Amino acid sequence: MASTEAAIGRDLRRLFGGGGVAGLTEAQLLDRVARRDESADAAFEAIMTRHGPAVLACCRRVLGDAAAAEDALQATFLVLFRRAGSIRVEQSLAPWLLHVARIAALKAREGEGRRRVREHRAARPEAIAPEAVLSDLRLLVCGEVDRLP
């Protein structure tokens, strides 16, 4: 029961303590996120609600994979959260967010390509380091020599 009362109290403080974000400009929302006060969560959620679908669509276009696009979306909004105090907005956050989303998606695609190359190289027998092969061979020969009468 105490947790319910705490949740209701938090919601009331958010609603009447400046936490209502309906009608705020994006600059005002960004300012609330930057201040990290009690209305920051609601402001961040409002920004995500407004721009999340467009950012996700951008990430999907670049990556073509839904799971990777979700990761790039999260990375984009993490950058927004961390840099909220230094971002300057005149009208809309959309251009900034889409730029960051594209960069995050391109980095994810590049990282995926590097991972595939490493896995492909590791799967080939010649990818095994020569020292490891010699070491294994040496152990095998020594084992066989030890078994000799």
C-alpha positions in Angstrom: 0.0 0.0 0.0 2.9 2.4 0.8 4.3 1.9 -2.7 0.9 2.8 -4.2 0.8 6.0 -2.1 4.4 6.8 -3.1 3.5 6.3 -6.8 0.4 8.5 -6.5 2.5 11.2 -4.7 5.1 11.1 -7.4 2.5 11.4 -10.1 0.8 14.3 -8.4 4.2 16.1 -7.9 5.0 15.5 -11.6 1.6 16.9 -12.6 1.4 19.9 -10.3 5.1 20.5 -9.7 6.0 21.4 -13.2 6.1 17.9 -14.5 3.3 18.3 -17.0 4.9 18.6 -20.4 1.9 19.0 -22.7 2.3 22.1 -24.8 6.0 22.7 -24.0 8.4 23.6 -26.8 11.2 21.2 -27.6 13.7 23.7 -26.2 11.7 23.7 -22.9 11.6 19.9 -22.8 15.3 19.7 -23.5 16.0 22.2 -20.7 14.0 20.0 -18.3 16.0 17.0 -19.3 19.2 18.9 -18.9 18.3 20.0 -15.4 17.6 16.4 -14.3 14.9 17.6 -12.0 11.6 15.9 -11.1 10.1 16.7 -14.5 13.0 15.4 -16.5 11.5 11.9 -16.9 8.3 13.2 -18.3 10.2 15.6 -20.6 12.4 12.8 -21.9 9.4 10.6 -22.5 7.7 13.4 -24.4 10.7 13.8 -26.6 10.9 10.1 -27.2 7.2 9.9 -28.0 7.5 12.8 -30.5 10.6 11.7 -32.3 11.1 8.0 -31.5 9.2 6.6 -34.6 11.2 8.8 -37.0 14.5 7.9 -35.3 13.6 4.2 -35.4 12.7 4.5 -39.1 16.0 6.2 -39.9 17.9 3.5 -38.1 15.9 0.7 -39.9 16.7 2.3 -43.3 20.4 2.3 -42.6 20.6 -1.1 -40.9 17.8 -3.2 -42.3 17.6 -5.2 -39.0 14.9 -4.5 -36.4 17.0 -5.5 -33.4 20.1 -3.5 -34.5 17.8 -0.5 -35.3 16.4 -0.7 -31.7 20.0 -0.6 -30.4 20.8 2.4 -32.5 17.6 4.1 -31.3 18.6 3.6 -27.7 22.1 4.9 -28.4 20.7 8.0 -30.0 18.5 8.8 -27.0 21.4 8.1 -24.7 23.4 10.7 -26.5 20.5 13.1 -26.2 20.3 12.5 -22.5 24.0 12.9 -21.9 24.3 16.0 -24.0 21.0 17.7 -23.3 22.7 20.7 -21.7 24.8 21.5 -24.7 22.2 21.0 -27.5 20.7 24.2 -28.9 17.3 23.9 -30.6 15.6 26.6 -32.6 12.4 24.8 -33.7 12.7 21.1 -33.6 15.0 18.4 -32.3 14.3 16.3 -35.3 17.3 17.3 -37.4 19.7 16.8 -34.6 18.2 13.5 -33.5 18.1 12.1 -37.1 21.7 13.1 -37.6 22.8 11.4 -34.4 20.6 8.3 -35.3 22.2 8.0 -38.7 25.7 8.2 -37.2 24.8 5.6 -34.6 23.3 3.3 -37.2 26.3 3.7 -39.5 28.7 2.9 -36.6 26.6 -0.2 -35.8 26.7 -1.3 -39.4 30.4 -0.8 -39.5 30.9 -2.7 -36.2 28.7 -5.6 -37.5 30.9 -5.8 -40.7 34.1 -5.9 -38.6 32.6 -8.6 -36.4 31.6 -10.7 -39.5 35.1 -10.4 -40.9 36.7 -11.5 -37.6 34.3 -14.5 -37.3 35.0 -15.5 -40.9 38.8 -15.4 -40.4 38.5 -17.3 -37.1 36.5 -20.0 -38.8 39.3 -20.8 -41.3 41.9 -23.4 -40.2 44.7 -21.2 -41.5 43.5 -18.5 -39.1 45.0 -20.5 -36.2 48.3 -18.9 -35.1 51.3 -20.9 -36.2 52.7 -20.8 -32.7 49.6 -22.6 -31.5 49.9 -25.3 -34.2 53.6 -25.8 -33.4 52.8 -26.0 -29.7 50.1 -28.6 -30.3 52.4 -30.5 -32.6 55.2 -30.4 -30.1 52.9 -31.7 -27.3 51.8 -34.5 -29.6 55.4 -35.5 -30.6 56.6 -35.4 -27.0 53.6 -37.5 -25.9 54.4 -40.1 -28.5 58.1 -40.1 -27.7 57.3 -40.6 -24.0 55.3 -43.7 -24.9 58.3 -45.3 -26.7 59.9 -48.2 -24.8 
